[in-house]
Amino acid sequence: MLLAHISDLHLDGDARATDRAARTVTYLNSLTRQPDAVLVTGDIADHGAPEEYRLAAELLSGLSSPHFTCPGNHDDRAAYREVLLGAAPGTATSEPVNRLHLAGGHALLMCDSTIPGEDPGLFDDETLSWLERTLDDLGDTPALPAFHHPPAVIHHPYLDSTNLTNADRLARVLTGRTNIPAVLTGHAHTPAATTFAGLPLLIAPGVVSTVRLPWEPGETLTDRDAPPAVAFHVLGEAASPVVTHFRFVP
């Protein structure tokens, strides 16, 4: 199974963010093997405005592969539901957006780690219950939880102050399960890999920008000149390790 993983488009109507997202879609469509799915782990919009989601829907609908999304801290649940998920106008709620998708023999659990109106993340009771119940129901089916906020320290002061605030509760749900090849997140605007709850934790690079690490030169938090980037996760048999490749978008 081949998964393409992108994150943090921050579409705001500006030509710069739109161009970077469009280039990423073009790059993915140019691959000689199309991914089984494209995952988008949050911060799709920059302000959570309906017009930003309409732009996102237009761009993502151009992908040749199926695409699955989850919200990030810049997203608005109601507008996300209405525009990206097709909820009837005026009926979209602000409850967590948790969805299960199947692709390539794997279950993709797109979870909502957001706290409306705040930058840090949280797996609230509803989402934790949904995740645990869904994993139990899946049995031995390989399952990849994907969400926005990394649940582990990544050694960046700002990012570590806005990551998942109740990672211990999530760890209790995931620890000991043998059908989870990896946990996938975004938010960091930098490709990174570590472990969480005894599992690989794979963090997608940002489409809109790249965060400067504390030891890199530069006066701004993000490098807006760095190209967009993509993570490719390759999954074999259930017992095989995940192999991840990171690529810049031309």
Secondary structure, DSSP 8 states (H G I E B T S, - for coil): -EEEEE----B-S-HHHHHHHHHHHHHHHT-SS--SEEEEES--BSS--HHHHHHHHHHHTT-SS-EEEE--TT--HHHHHHHHS---TTT---S---EEEEETTEEEEE---B-TT-SSB---HHHHHHHHHHHHHHTTS-EEEE-SS-SS--S-HHHHTSSBTTHHHHHHHHTT-SS---EEE-SSSS-EEEEETTEEEEE---SS-EE--TTS--SSSEESSS--EEEEEE--STTS--EEEEEE--
